[in-house]
Each structure stands twice: as C-alpha cells, then as structure tokens.
C-alpha cells in the first residue's frame, strides 16, 4: 500500500457530505442575554431574531471572511435563517 492511500482514506472518512448541517447549542452568553441572529455576518447588520442560551441551532458553515474578521456561522433557528457569532456556538 502506498503512503498516500491511508491519507486519502482518512480524508474521505472525515469529510462531511456537501450541504450537511451540523448542530450547535447557544453557549457562553452572559446570564439573561440572547444570541442575535443577523441578516449578514456583521454586527451592524439588521437583526432577524434572537436565540436564548441553550437553544439548538442548525449550522450551515462558518466564515471569517467578514468585515470585522470575526468568525460567523450561517444558522437556522426555527424559521429564521441568518448569521450568528461562532464564539457563542458549541458543537453538539
């Protein structure tokens, strides 16, 4: 077996399917605060909704290619689809 083959197998086994969603839980917020879900990955963008501490959100990828350079994730909370700061999302 060539040395490259195990690496290829590892990549295939660890890669997520295209379009696969991951689950996050809202975490790390100060007591009584909610996570703002925004229209675009920017703190100045209009708010679409709020998610309380402990809420489960579906995630559809994250990016740090944002105006602030901070990492934001595309999330869905109920009917709301928008962007939330990665810092407040814990993978489940």
GUROSE-925076 format. One record per residue: y, z, x of N, C-alpha, C, O in turn; residue in one letter. Coordinates in steps of 0.2 Angstrom, whole numbers. Last residue first. Example, Ala and Ser with C-alpha at 12.3 -4.5 7.8 and 13.67 -1.06 7.14 Angstrom:
2
+-------+-------+-------+-------+-------+-------+-------+-------+-------+-------+-------+-------+------+
|   n.v |   n.w |   n.u |  ca.v |  ca.w |  ca.u |   c.v |   c.w |   c.u |   o.v |   o.w |   o.u | gufi |
+-------+-------+-------+-------+-------+-------+-------+-------+-------+-------+-------+-------+------+
|   -11 |    35 |    64 |    -5 |    36 |    68 |     0 |    39 |    64 |     6 |    40 |    67 |    S |
|   -28 |    39 |    66 |   -22 |    39 |    62 |   -16 |    39 |    66 |   -17 |    42 |    71 |    A |
+-------+-------+-------+-------+-------+-------+-------+-------+-------+-------+-------+-------+------+
END
This chain:
92
+-------+-------+-------+-------+-------+-------+-------+-------+-------+-------+-------+-------+------+
|   n.v |   n.w |   n.u |  ca.v |  ca.w |  ca.u |   c.v |   c.w |   c.u |   o.v |   o.w |   o.u | gufi |
+-------+-------+-------+-------+-------+-------+-------+-------+-------+-------+-------+-------+------+
|   101 |    95 |  -113 |    96 |    98 |  -116 |    89 |    96 |  -114 |    84 |    98 |  -116 |    X |
|   115 |    97 |  -103 |   110 |    93 |  -105 |   104 |    97 |  -108 |   104 |   103 |  -106 |    X |
|   131 |   102 |  -108 |   125 |   104 |  -104 |   119 |   100 |  -107 |   118 |   100 |  -113 |    X |
|   148 |    99 |  -107 |   142 |    97 |  -110 |   136 |    99 |  -105 |   136 |    97 |   -99 |    X |
|   160 |   101 |  -101 |   158 |   106 |  -107 |   152 |   104 |  -110 |   150 |   106 |  -116 |    X |
|   162 |    91 |   -92 |   162 |    98 |   -90 |   159 |   103 |   -95 |   157 |   108 |   -93 |    X |
|   164 |    79 |   -99 |   157 |    81 |   -96 |   156 |    88 |   -94 |   151 |    91 |   -95 |    X |
|   174 |    78 |  -113 |   174 |    80 |  -106 |   167 |    82 |  -104 |   164 |    86 |  -107 |    X |
|   170 |    65 |  -124 |   171 |    72 |  -123 |   171 |    73 |  -115 |   167 |    69 |  -112 |    X |
|   174 |    52 |  -136 |   173 |    54 |  -129 |   174 |    61 |  -128 |   179 |    64 |  -131 |    X |
|   165 |    46 |  -150 |   171 |    46 |  -146 |   169 |    49 |  -139 |   163 |    48 |  -137 |    X |
|   160 |    46 |  -167 |   159 |    43 |  -160 |   165 |    43 |  -156 |   170 |    39 |  -158 |    X |
|   156 |    56 |  -180 |   161 |    55 |  -176 |   158 |    52 |  -169 |   154 |    55 |  -166 |    X |
|   146 |    60 |  -189 |   148 |    53 |  -190 |   153 |    51 |  -185 |   155 |    45 |  -184 |    X |
|   139 |    71 |  -177 |   139 |    69 |  -184 |   141 |    61 |  -185 |   138 |    57 |  -181 |    X |
|   145 |    66 |  -163 |   144 |    72 |  -167 |   144 |    71 |  -174 |   150 |    69 |  -177 |    X |
|   141 |    57 |  -149 |   141 |    56 |  -156 |   140 |    63 |  -159 |   135 |    66 |  -157 |    X |
|   150 |    52 |  -134 |   146 |    56 |  -138 |   147 |    55 |  -145 |   151 |    52 |  -148 |    X |
|   152 |    47 |  -118 |   153 |    44 |  -124 |   148 |    49 |  -128 |   142 |    49 |  -127 |    X |
|   160 |    58 |  -106 |   154 |    55 |  -109 |   156 |    53 |  -116 |   159 |    56 |  -120 |    X |
|   170 |    59 |   -91 |   170 |    59 |   -98 |   163 |    56 |  -101 |   161 |    52 |   -97 |    X |
|   176 |    66 |   -77 |   171 |    63 |   -80 |   171 |    65 |   -87 |   171 |    70 |   -89 |    X |
|   193 |    62 |   -70 |   188 |    67 |   -73 |   182 |    63 |   -76 |   183 |    57 |   -79 |    X |
|   203 |    53 |   -68 |   197 |    53 |   -63 |   192 |    58 |   -65 |   187 |    59 |   -61 |    X |
|   212 |    50 |   -77 |   213 |    56 |   -73 |   208 |    57 |   -68 |   208 |    61 |   -63 |    X |
|   208 |    38 |   -82 |   215 |    38 |   -80 |   216 |    45 |   -75 |   219 |    45 |   -70 |    X |
|   191 |    34 |   -76 |   196 |    36 |   -81 |   203 |    37 |   -78 |   203 |    38 |   -72 |    X |
|   177 |    34 |   -72 |   182 |    28 |   -71 |   187 |    29 |   -77 |   187 |    25 |   -82 |    X |
|   167 |    42 |   -74 |   173 |    45 |   -70 |   178 |    40 |   -69 |   183 |    41 |   -66 |    X |
|   156 |    42 |   -88 |   160 |    39 |   -83 |   166 |    43 |   -80 |   168 |    47 |   -83 |    X |
|   140 |    42 |   -96 |   146 |    45 |   -94 |   150 |    41 |   -89 |   147 |    37 |   -86 |    X |
|   130 |    40 |  -111 |   133 |    38 |  -105 |   139 |    41 |  -103 |   143 |    43 |  -107 |    X |
|   129 |    45 |  -124 |   128 |    38 |  -123 |   131 |    35 |  -116 |   133 |    30 |  -116 |    X |
|   123 |    59 |  -132 |   126 |    56 |  -127 |   124 |    49 |  -125 |   118 |    47 |  -126 |    X |
|   124 |    69 |  -146 |   120 |    64 |  -143 |   125 |    60 |  -138 |   131 |    59 |  -140 |    X |
|   126 |    87 |  -147 |   129 |    80 |  -147 |   124 |    75 |  -144 |   120 |    77 |  -139 |    X |
|   126 |   102 |  -155 |   122 |    97 |  -151 |   125 |    90 |  -152 |   127 |    89 |  -158 |    X |
|   136 |   117 |  -152 |   134 |   111 |  -155 |   130 |   106 |  -151 |   131 |   105 |  -145 |    X |
|   140 |   127 |  -143 |   133 |   127 |  -145 |   131 |   121 |  -149 |   125 |   120 |  -151 |    X |
|   156 |   128 |  -150 |   152 |   130 |  -144 |   145 |   130 |  -147 |   143 |   132 |  -153 |    X |
|   160 |   113 |  -160 |   160 |   120 |  -159 |   155 |   122 |  -153 |   151 |   118 |  -151 |    X |
|   170 |    99 |  -159 |   163 |   102 |  -159 |   163 |   109 |  -157 |   166 |   110 |  -151 |    X |
|   182 |    89 |  -168 |   180 |    95 |  -164 |   173 |    96 |  -165 |   170 |    95 |  -170 |    X |
|   190 |    72 |  -168 |   186 |    78 |  -171 |   185 |    84 |  -166 |   187 |    83 |  -160 |    X |
|   198 |    64 |  -162 |   194 |    61 |  -168 |   191 |    67 |  -172 |   189 |    67 |  -178 |    X |
|   214 |    63 |  -155 |   208 |    67 |  -156 |   205 |    64 |  -162 |   208 |    63 |  -167 |    X |
|   221 |    51 |  -144 |   220 |    54 |  -151 |   214 |    58 |  -152 |   208 |    55 |  -150 |    X |
|   223 |    55 |  -126 |   220 |    50 |  -132 |   220 |    54 |  -138 |   219 |    60 |  -138 |    X |
|   225 |    63 |  -116 |   231 |    61 |  -120 |   229 |    57 |  -126 |   233 |    55 |  -130 |    X |
|   213 |    64 |  -109 |   215 |    70 |  -113 |   221 |    68 |  -117 |   223 |    72 |  -122 |    X |
|   202 |    51 |  -111 |   208 |    53 |  -108 |   211 |    59 |  -113 |   211 |    58 |  -119 |    X |
|   192 |    40 |  -116 |   191 |    45 |  -111 |   197 |    47 |  -107 |   198 |    46 |  -101 |    X |
|   197 |    39 |  -133 |   196 |    36 |  -127 |   195 |    41 |  -122 |   197 |    47 |  -123 |    X |
|   197 |    48 |  -144 |   196 |    41 |  -145 |   194 |    37 |  -139 |   190 |    32 |  -139 |    X |
|   188 |    63 |  -142 |   194 |    59 |  -142 |   192 |    52 |  -142 |   186 |    50 |  -141 |    X |
|   184 |    79 |  -147 |   181 |    73 |  -146 |   187 |    68 |  -147 |   190 |    68 |  -152 |    X |
|   186 |    95 |  -140 |   189 |    90 |  -143 |   186 |    83 |  -142 |   184 |    82 |  -136 |    X |
|   177 |   110 |  -143 |   177 |   104 |  -139 |   181 |    98 |  -143 |   178 |    96 |  -148 |    X |
|   185 |   125 |  -147 |   181 |   120 |  -149 |   182 |   114 |  -144 |   187 |   113 |  -141 |    X |
|   186 |   143 |  -144 |   188 |   136 |  -143 |   183 |   131 |  -146 |   177 |   133 |  -146 |    X |
|   180 |   156 |  -145 |   184 |   154 |  -151 |   187 |   146 |  -150 |   190 |   144 |  -155 |    X |
|   179 |   158 |  -128 |   177 |   160 |  -134 |   182 |   158 |  -140 |   188 |   159 |  -139 |    X |
|   180 |   143 |  -118 |   182 |   150 |  -119 |   180 |   152 |  -127 |   180 |   147 |  -131 |    X |
|   165 |   133 |  -115 |   171 |   134 |  -118 |   173 |   141 |  -118 |   169 |   145 |  -119 |    X |
|   152 |   131 |  -111 |   157 |   133 |  -106 |   164 |   133 |  -108 |   169 |   134 |  -104 |    X |
|   145 |   118 |  -121 |   144 |   124 |  -117 |   150 |   125 |  -112 |   154 |   120 |  -111 |    X |
|   136 |   109 |  -132 |   143 |   111 |  -130 |   142 |   117 |  -127 |   140 |   122 |  -130 |    X |
|   122 |   100 |  -126 |   124 |   105 |  -130 |   131 |   107 |  -128 |   132 |   108 |  -122 |    X |
|   115 |    83 |  -128 |   119 |    88 |  -124 |   121 |    94 |  -129 |   120 |    93 |  -135 |    X |
|   103 |    71 |  -126 |   106 |    76 |  -130 |   109 |    81 |  -126 |   107 |    83 |  -120 |    X |
|   105 |    53 |  -124 |   102 |    60 |  -121 |   106 |    65 |  -126 |   111 |    63 |  -129 |    X |
|    99 |    37 |  -129 |   103 |    43 |  -129 |   100 |    49 |  -126 |    94 |    50 |  -126 |    X |
|    96 |    21 |  -121 |    93 |    28 |  -123 |    99 |    33 |  -124 |   103 |    33 |  -119 |    X |
|   101 |     9 |  -117 |   103 |    11 |  -123 |   100 |    18 |  -126 |   102 |    20 |  -131 |    X |
|    86 |     6 |  -108 |    93 |     4 |  -109 |    95 |     6 |  -116 |    91 |     6 |  -121 |    X |
|    77 |    21 |  -103 |    77 |    15 |  -106 |    85 |    13 |  -108 |    89 |    17 |  -109 |    X |
|    80 |    28 |   -87 |    80 |    29 |   -94 |    80 |    22 |   -97 |    83 |    17 |   -94 |    X |
|    69 |    30 |   -72 |    75 |    26 |   -76 |    74 |    27 |   -83 |    69 |    26 |   -86 |    X |
|    58 |    35 |   -67 |    64 |    39 |   -68 |    69 |    36 |   -72 |    74 |    39 |   -74 |    X |
|    48 |    25 |   -66 |    47 |    31 |   -70 |    53 |    35 |   -71 |    53 |    39 |   -76 |    X |
|    55 |    16 |   -57 |    53 |    14 |   -64 |    51 |    20 |   -69 |    53 |    20 |   -74 |    X |
|    57 |    23 |   -46 |    62 |    21 |   -49 |    61 |    19 |   -57 |    64 |    21 |   -61 |    X |
|    43 |    25 |   -42 |    47 |    31 |   -44 |    53 |    29 |   -48 |    55 |    32 |   -53 |    X |
|    39 |    12 |   -39 |    36 |    16 |   -45 |    40 |    22 |   -47 |    41 |    23 |   -53 |    X |
|    47 |    10 |   -28 |    48 |     6 |   -34 |    45 |     9 |   -40 |    48 |     9 |   -46 |    X |
|    42 |    19 |   -19 |    49 |    20 |   -21 |    50 |    16 |   -28 |    54 |    18 |   -32 |    X |
|    29 |    14 |   -18 |    30 |    21 |   -21 |    37 |    21 |   -23 |    38 |    24 |   -28 |    X |
|    32 |     1 |   -11 |    29 |     2 |   -18 |    30 |     8 |   -21 |    32 |     9 |   -27 |    X |
|    37 |     2 |     2 |    41 |     1 |    -3 |    38 |     2 |   -10 |    42 |     4 |   -15 |    X |
|    26 |     3 |    10 |    30 |     9 |     9 |    35 |     8 |     4 |    38 |    13 |     1 |    X |
|    11 |    -4 |     3 |    17 |    -4 |     7 |    21 |     2 |     6 |    21 |     5 |     0 |    X |
|    -6 |     0 |     4 |     0 |     0 |     0 |     6 |     0 |     5 |     7 |     4 |     9 |    X |
+-------+-------+-------+-------+-------+-------+-------+-------+-------+-------+-------+-------+------+
END
